[in-house]
Structure formats: C-alpha cells, structure tokens
Amino acid sequence: MTLDDEHTRGFFNSVSMASEAILDSARKDELIHVYSHLDADGIAAAGIIAKALNRLDARFRIRITQWLDEKSLDEIIAEKPHTVIFTDLGTEYVAQLRRKAPEIKVIALDHHQVEERPAEVSDGSIYVNPHLFSIDGSRDISGSGVVYFVAKSMDPVNVDLAPIAIVGALGDLQDKYDQRMLGGLNRKIVDDAVDAGLLTVEKDLIFFGRETRPIHKALASTTSPYIPEISGAEDKSLAFLASLGIKPKEDDKWRALRDLSEDEKKKLCSALANHMLARGLHYEISNLIGHVYTLTREEPWTPTRDGREFAVLLNAAGRMGKPGLGIAICTGDRGSALEDAISILEEYRWTINKYLGWITEKPERLKELENIYLVYGEDFIDEKIIGAVSSILSTNLPNPEKPLIAYAKAKDGEILKFSARTTDAVASRGVNLGKIMQIAAGKCLGKGGGHDVAAGAQVPVENVDAFIKLVNELVGKALAGETF
Ligand SMILES: [Mn+2]
C-alpha cells in the first residue's frame, strides 16, 4: 500500500471532513460528547481527542463504555448533546442515532469492521473508518490512530500525540508485520513520532523495559508471551536466569536486557521456548524478538516508557474500573496519576496471573473442540478481563491453528461475554472471527462483532451451547472455504 493510492486518499478526505466538523463544533462552543471504548486503544483514542479538544478550549465530556446498544443510544439522546463523537466504536450506530435524533451531529472515528458501507453518508453524519476505504482496520490502523490523524488535521501541534496512537495500536495487537512491526497507516504515525523525537524503534527482545529494568523484572512483567511460573514471579524469574548461567548483576549493578551479549540472548530465547514447550505451550522463538517502541520522553523505569507496556497500563486502568486515570495519563498527567496507575497495573497483573494460573492448573479448563479451543471462566474470571486473558492465552496454544474462544458470566448472570482470538495465519485462511461472532450471536439472540483476529460477543445464558456449537461449525466452514 502506498500513502497516495486512491483508498488512502479517500480515507484522508474523510479525516479532513471530521476535523472540519469538530473544529466547527468547537468554534460554535457546542457541547461535545465523546464515547470511547473500554480497552487500551479506546482509552488512547479518548486521550488524544481530549487533548486536542482541550487545546481548542472546547466544551466536552467523555464516557468510556464496553459496548453500545439501543439503551446507550437513548441515554446519549437524553443528555441532549450538540455533537457526538464516537471513538474506537460506534460505526454501526451512527445511522440509528441520527434517525432517533436528527438534530445531533454525529462523528464516528472507528476502525471496527462494518457489515456494509453505511448508506447515508450525506445525512450530515461523518464516518472515518479504514474499512470503508478497503484499508485493513485490524492491523493497519487502530481507533486511536484514526483519532490521531483527525487531531493532526485539526492542528499540526497534535503531532505530539503520535506516541499515544502507537500505544493504542500496540494495545490492539496490530504489530502484525514482520518481526512484530507496525505497518500500513500505523507506519506513518511511527514516522511522525520518530521525526518529532518522541519515539525510537529498535529490534530486540520484546520484553517490557528492555533498556531500563533488571532482566528478571523484565521477564516477570511481560505477559505476551505469558510464561507459566515466570510471568508475575520475580523470584522464579531470577532462579531461571541463574539456571542458565546468566548473571543478573555486573559489579553490583543490575543488568538490563540490552546489556546481554548475543550469545546470552540466544540462550535465553531457546530456554524460554523449551520452558513453554515442556508445559504443553507452543511459542515461536522468533516472536520473542521484534520491533520495540520506546517513548523516549518518558522516565526510564516507568511503564509508560515501553509502548507495549503503556498499552497494558491503559488496559489495566480500563478493566479495573479507572478509565479516567488512563485518559489522564494519555493527556500528559504524570506524578500522582502515574503512581495510581502503576498500582492499578500491579493489581491487574496479579489478577491476570491468578486467572491464567487457574486455567493452566487443570488441563480440562482449556477444552479442545473440533475447530476451536474453549475456556469457560465460570464465576471466577471477571468478564471485563476475559478479553485480556484470551489475548494472552491465544499467543501460546498447543495448536495455534485453532481460534480460542473464552467466556465468562456478566454481572447480572443472564448474559455470557465471549472473547475470540486467533492468529493472522488462521485469518488469512478465511477465518473472520468478527463476522463469525456477529452471525452466531445474531442467531442466538445476542450480538457480536469485531476484527478478523479479535472479536467479542454477548449471548443469553440459555443459548450458550447453541452459540458455541455454531461458532465451532462456522470456523470449520470458513477453514473449508465455504461461504456463509
Ligand atoms: Mn481498537
């Protein structure tokens, strides 16, 4: 893809339209309501738009939500906003919202798949969505990336928000190019950030904090890959290094991953791969090495320094019920906000490790069906965290050819929340989990959607067995090249 092809031009044309519309609302001092998604990308998107609106002295308010539905549309309308901006969600609700409340100006800055091109592009609503221009929104640009381009079009000063869009893309696991690189339109954002002196990109071991943290801490804090017995356990991580003869200290000073010799790095990688293989998990050594995105203006030792870890921090804030804190960090708050976020991150890591430990403790908790893996979190796993758990698990399944579907009970007990993940390789064989979740949930009185490699659904408790059966069938059909 080149940046000046027809699709890209179309996309950037919609970016300018959105930018004009937002500037117009700000100029007229209209009240702007922003709704964004409760994940790292959604929070990054909210942070970028918040900063851009702040710089305009615009009147706005932000809500973070896990999902939009009819009920949330009614709530939006009841608040009588002049302008609604959806970020990292909402494409499919624009037309409906406009129909119910034609007086509201609606702008959707999204990258989720849409069933078909929204018909009424001329009704005053504005869509910026890569999928409408045949650009792959599951790996070439994230929700926060879309918002970044709009913010940059509003005012070039917003280029300083490029690193936040990179964090969002990493949070959505868009580093799918060779050696875990961001590509497509994300590449353009990376270039902006590098040119502005805010980011460096290097190839190395992808563990968090490779340049600043003691090695055992870097290994223990990384959850992608999730390394059983080492993730979350610094003492065991230290013992693991000792068993390899890798010295954690040099002259009383802790060594970081960047201080390892090439030989030591190789030794570490193959030992980790063996460690996982011995526990029935598959992991490509090559995936341990990749592009590392370092936010150079961030303090060493802090979790905002490494792009991937920053994304986990935002996810943690969202999933642990503190999305506002995540937004504050994205708009530049540090000090006590960062301290709070770090303690939430610790709590979140502890929770995820507890869940992953629970799943791996009994082999039957990872069920293998004909075409998919299934994990049922029962009452144990919080439905807001099921997506993170399935993302982590999906990177080291015994058979990576099968998508993973994890689910847990929602609070009211009436609905089950599903999270589906697979690899690009499986997606390239025709498995589109977003579409499969949408179809299967639709037939089971629920709803679903998302990206080809990462999707979700919610389904009434009584239809769960039918839903799982259908997903298993649809994945099989997709793999067999059948259309449905
Ligand atoms: Mn997203």
Boltz pocket constraint, residues with backbone or C-beta under 6 A from the ligand:
constraints:
  - pocket:
      binder: B
      contacts: [[A, 41], [A, 42], [A, 88], [A, 111], [A, 142], [A, 143], [A, 144], [A, 168], [A, 172]]
      max_distance: 6.0
